[in-house]
């Protein structure tokens, strides 16, 4: 039986003052996955999230959450959502606990046990009875996550959730988001500019450029080039034989020297052949390494230039 998406975005566009901000975006997010929404500043990430949460209305298209339209059945749709859009806001003179309690009273079925459970999950036990005005930015962000997950949403939407968090806090948040997706079956959508974190956190990424969705792929596929050619580093004792070997092989490939050897882009079988030829030419080969692209490098490569 096919799994139904928690979130469906169908041909959504948004125009503001006759300027199109979002161009016919379609996207599905499924239970148990963490989807990353990536794009440079001004790409339209926050605009798209604001439409998902009903804060603004699409000019065209439809957004459905658990099969319910955000435009026509808002309360039924948004009841499945927990979200932080831009910065979480709280009553500064109330304690963290009283802020959560205030929110819990608006949501059926959230009792003291769930409050304590969520507070422990975001590691705010020591500060939860302090006024929010004394919280650091990172602590406010943790409290925002606690509020968003209080009612066990089936869709968790977080806009730049790692802002203000130290490296340990980022790791804890990453681990928790993966836990809520895998253990509780929630769909998680995360917008962030920290591409290295997206690489560790997400199952798939959707890349926006100037309001257009240019790619949606598993993280592992984005890191792998379609041609299966990868930058390969040879550790050798000398590089003077490389030009003549490439000429003999008939390979018109660019290569560059690097400390201890050279780098060249090759397919798997070509790597073995070049290694054989180097040894035949009397070159000592100490090691061969595939230089994997980071998500950031691949992302920047994919978002260069103007969208078509």
N, C-alpha and C positions, 0 to 999 in steps of 0.2 A: 504493500500500500504506500502510495506516494505521500511524503511529508509535506504538509501545507506550510507556506511561509507565514511567519508571525507578522512581518512587515512587507507590504507590497506598495511600491511607488510606480505609478503607471503614467508615463508620458507627461510628467509634471513640468510646467513652465511657470516662471514668475516674471512679471514686468512691473517696474516701478518708474513712474514718470516717463512712460513710453520707452524705457530702456529695459531690455531683456536681461535679467540677472541669472535665471536658470533656463536651460534650453532642453526641453523634452527628455528629462531624466527618467529612466526606468530602473528599478532595483528591487531585489528580493533579499530578505534576511530570514534565515531559518532557525528553528529551535536548536539550542546547543552550540551555536557558533558565535564567535566574536568577529564582527565586521569592522574594519578600519575605514574611515572616511578621510582621505588624504587630499591635500591640494595646497598650493601656495596661498598666501594672504590674498583675499579678494576673489578666490575661486568660487565662492558660493556655499561653502560648507555650513556656516551658521544659518544662512537663509534657508537652506534645505531642511536643517534641523528644526527651525522655527515653524516651518510648514508641517513637519511630521507631528509636532506637539500642538498644533492648532493655534499658535500665537499669531500667525499670518495665514492668509488664504491663497492657495495657488491661483494663478490666472487661468490656467488650463490644466487638465489632468486630474488624477485622483490618488489619494493615499488611503490605504486600508490597513488596519491593525486588527489581527485575529478575525479577518473577514469583514470588519465594520468600517464604514467610511468615516474618516475624520471630519469631512465636510458636512455630511448629512446625519450622522449618528455619533456626534462628538463625545457625549458622556460615556456611551458604551465602548467606544474605541479607546478613549484616553484612560479609562479605568484600568487598562492593561499595561499602562506606561509608567515608568519611573524615569525621571530626567533631571539633568543639570544643564541648563542652557546659559552659556557664558558664565557669569559668576553666581554662586549660590547666595541667596539673600536671607537674612535672619533678623529677628528682633535683638538688637545688640545688648540691651540691658537685661534680657532673660538669660538664664543658663542654657547650655546646650541641651540638657535634659528637658527643660520646660519648652524649648523650641520644638523638640521632637514630639513631646507629649501633645502640644498644640496641634501639630500636623496629624498625629495618630487619632485624635478625637474626630477628625474629619473623614477618617477611613474606617469602614466597618471591619471588625474582626482583628484589629491590632491591639493587643493587650500588653501588660507589663512584661510578660515573658519575652515577647518579640522585641520590645524595646531594649531589654537587657542583652538579648542575643545580638542585635544589630550593633549596639554600642561596643560590644566585645569584638565583633568582626572588624570594625574600623579602628580598633585600639584607641578609644577615647575614654576609657574607664576613669583615668586619673583626673581628667579635666572636665568631665561631663557636667559637673555641678558648678563650674565657674561661669561667669557671664561671658557671652560670646564676644563682647567687645574686647576681652583680653586674649582672644584666640589669635594665633598666627594665621597667615594665609593658608598654610598647609593644613592646619587644624580645621579651619572653616571648610576647606575642600573635603576633608574626611567627614565632617558633619553633613555636608551636602550629599555625599554618597550614602550615608546612613539614612537620610530622609528619603532619598530616591528609591532605596530598596526595602523600605519599611513594610510596604504592603505586598511584598513578593511579586513584583511585576513580571509579566512574561516578555516584556520588551524594556530593556534598560538603555537609555540614550544619554551619553555623556559627552559634552562639548568641552574639549581640552581639560580632562579631569586631573591631569598630572601637574597643572600649574601650581607652583608654590610648594610642591612636595620635594623632600630630599631624596637621594637615591634609594635609601631603605624604604621610604614611603612609597616610591614609585614601584619598587619590586613587590611590596605587599599588596598594592592596589592591583597590579598585573596578575598576581597569583589569585586574588579574590575574584576578579572578573572572569578568569578562566574557570574558577571553581563554580561560580554561579551559572555559567554557561553549561559546563559539563555535568555537574552534579544535580542542578535544579532544572536544567533544560531551558533556561531563559535564552532569548536572543539578545545579544549585546551589540550596540553600535557605538563606536568610539571615534570621535574626531580629535586629531592631534597633529602637531607639527613635529613631534619627537619621533622621527621615522625609525630610529633604532628600537624604540619601545614598541612601535607597531609591528616590527619584524618579530619580536619576541611574544607579543600579546595576541596577535590576530590570526585567524584561520584564513580569511580572505580580505582583500583590500579593494576599495572602489576609489578610483582616482578622478578628481574633478580638476578641470582647467577652464577658467573663464566661464563657469556655469555649465560646461559640457562634461558629461561622463565619458571619459576616454578609454577606460579600461576597468574591468572587474575580474580579478583572478585570485586563485590561492596564492599566498605569499611565496610558496616554494616555486610556483611557475613564474612569478615576476622576477625572482632572482635568477632564473635560468633563461638564457637567451634562446629564441626560437630556433636558431641555426645549430644549437648544441655546440657552438664554438665558444671556448672559454679562454680568457687570458691565462697563459701558462708560463711559469717561471722555471728556468733551467739554472741550476747551480753548477757552474763549470769552472775549470781552471783558466780557460782563455776563450775569447770570442772571435778571434781573427778568422776562424774557418767558417763561421756562420754564413756570410754572404755567398761564398762559393757553393756551399751545400744547398742553400735555398735555390740557387741558380740551376744546379744539377737536377733538383727535384721539380723544377718548373713552377715553383711557388712564388707568386708575386705578393709577398706578405710583408707588412711593416713589422719591424722588430726594434727593440730598444735595449741598450745596455742598462743594467742595474747593478747595485753592489753585489759582487760575487757571481755574476752571470748575466742573463738576459731574459727578456719577456717577449712572448709572441702569442698571437691568438690562433688556436688550433682546435681541430676536432680530435676526438679520442684516438682514432687510428693514426692520425697524422702525428700525434705526440709520440707514439711508439716508433714510427718510421724515422722521425727526426732524431730521436735518441739513438737509434741504430746507426744512422749516418754519422752522428757526432763521434761515437765510439770508433767506427771504422776510420775516421779521420785523425784518430789519436787524441781526441779531446776527452779529458776526465770529467765524467758527469757524476756529481756528488748528490744531486737530488732534483726531483721534478715536483712542482706544486701547482695545483689549479688555483688561480686567484679569483675567488668568488666575488661577485659584485655584492655590495651591501644594498639593502632596500633603498637607502638614500641615493646611492649612485644610479640605480635603475630608475628611481622616481624622477630624478633630475634629468636623466636622459630622455624619459618619456614625456616630460612636460616642457621641453625646450621648444622655442618658436611659437608661432600662432596656431591655434586650432583651425582645422579645415572646416 
